[in-house]
Amino acid sequence: MFDAVILWDWIAFSVRWLHVITAMAWIGASFYFIALDLMLKPNPALPKGASGEEWEVHGGGFYHTIKYMVAPENMPEHLTWHKWQSYSTWLSGAALLMIIYWVGGEIYLIDTAKADLALWQGILISAGSLTIGWLAYDAMCKSKLAETPTLLMLLLFIILVIMSWGYNQIFTGRAALLHLGAFTATIMTANVFFQIMPNQRIVVEDLKAGRTPDAKYGKIAKVRSTHNNYLTLPVVFLMLSNHYPLAFATEYSWIIASLIFLTGVTIRHYFNTMHRTGSGPHWTWAVTVLLMIVIAWLSTANMWDSYEDAEARALTPYEQTFAQAEGFDEAHNVVLGRCSMCHSREPSYSDSLLWAPRGVLLDTPADVARNARAIYVQSGVSHAMPPANLTAMTDEDRATIVRWYRNAGTY
C-alpha cells in the first residue's frame, strides 16, 4: 500500500512533466515565429498586403511561408491559433506552484529567519504579487511609454530587479527565484491572453465584416511579443534555479537573478540580429560571458545561517510535529551518520563538495524535522539517497526513517 505522501509526489511529478512539455511547445513556437519574422524576404510578386516570404526545408519537404502585415484580402477557412501552448504552460506552472510552494509552504515558501509570516500570509503575497505585477506592467504598456519601447523595456527591467529584491526579503531562496520566474511568466502569458489574442480577433472580425483592419492592433501585439521574446531565456533559468544552490542559496541571489535578465537580452539580441541579417554581433557573447563570470563570483557568498544560529532558533509548529514524533532521535542519528556529511553548512564528505546538494541542510534537529518529508521519500521509501548508497545506509536505517515519519501522523 502506498500512502498519501507518495501519491502526492507522483501528482507533483506528473504536473511538472506536463509543465515542461507545454513549456517546450510554447518556447519552441515562440522562437520559431520570431526567427521566421526576422528572416522574411521581400518579393515584388507577392500578393497584395504581403510583406515578405520565406522558403524552408524540413523533414524532406519544402515550406513556403508568406506574411501579411495586417491580413489577407480574403480570410482562409482554416486558421491555426497559437495560444494553447502559452495557456497550458501557465496553468500547469500555477498548479505546480500551488502544489510545492503553497501546500508545502512550511518547507519551501516561508523563511522565518527573513519574515515571521503565517502560511496563509505567504500564499497571499505569492498570489497577490503575480496579479498586481501584471496590472502594473499592463498599465505601463498602455501609457505613453509605449511610444518609447526602449524606455519601456528599461522600466520593466527595473521592476524585475525590485521584485527580485522584494521576494528575497520574504521567501526562501528557492521560492524567491521561482516566484520571480512565475511573475515574469505571468506577464508573458497575460500578454497573449489579454492583448495579443484579443487584438488578433478584432482583425479577424473586421475582415469577416468586410472592414479594413486597423494596423494599430498588430503594432500592439508586436510590442508584447517582443517583450516575451526577451523574457523567455531568463524564465527558463529561474525555473531551473531551484536545483542549484549556487543560484538561490547565496547572499546576492536577487542580484544574480537580475543579471540573468541582462544575459537574456544579449543572447536574444545576437540571434535576432543573425536571423534578420545573417550575422550576429559577436560582442554580445563577450558581454554574456562577463555577466556569467560576475554571477559566478557573486554566488560564492552563501546566505545560510551558522550552525550556532540554527541550533538556537525556535522550532516552527511544523518542525515540532516531527521533532516530537516517536522515533525522532533514532532517525536523527541515522541522518547524521548517513546524510549530514554532505548536507551540511560545511560539507565534509569530499573536498570538491563546497555546497550542500540542492541547498538541503541536515545539521541540526530542526533541519532534520524541517526536511522530514524529503528524507522520508528520498531515503525511506526509495533508495535515491544517499546517491549510489555511498554511506552504506542499511535497510534497517531506512525502516527507522519510515517508522519515525509515519509516527508523526502525516501520511
Secondary structure, 3 states (H helix, E strand, C coil): CCCHHHHHHHHHHHHHHHHHHHHHHHHHHHHHHHHHHHHCECCCCCCCCEEEEEEEEECCEEEEEEEECCCCCCCCCCCCCCCHHHHHHHHHHHHHHHHHHHCCHHHHCECCCCCCCCHHHHHHHHHHHHHHHHHHHHHHHHCHHHHCHHHHHHHHHHHHHHHHHHHHHHECHHHHHHHHHHHHHHHHHHHHHHHHHHHHHHHHHHHHCCCCCCCHHHHHHHHHHHHHHHHHHHHHHHHHHHHCHHHHCECCHHHHHHHHHHHHHHHHHHHHHHHHHCCCCCHHHHHHHHHHHHHHHHCCCECCCCHHHHHHCCCCHHHHHHHCCCCHHHHHHHHHHHCCCCCCCCCCCCCCCCCCHHHCCCCCHHHHHHCHHHHHHHHHHCCCCCHHHCCCCCHHHHHHHHHHHHHCCCC
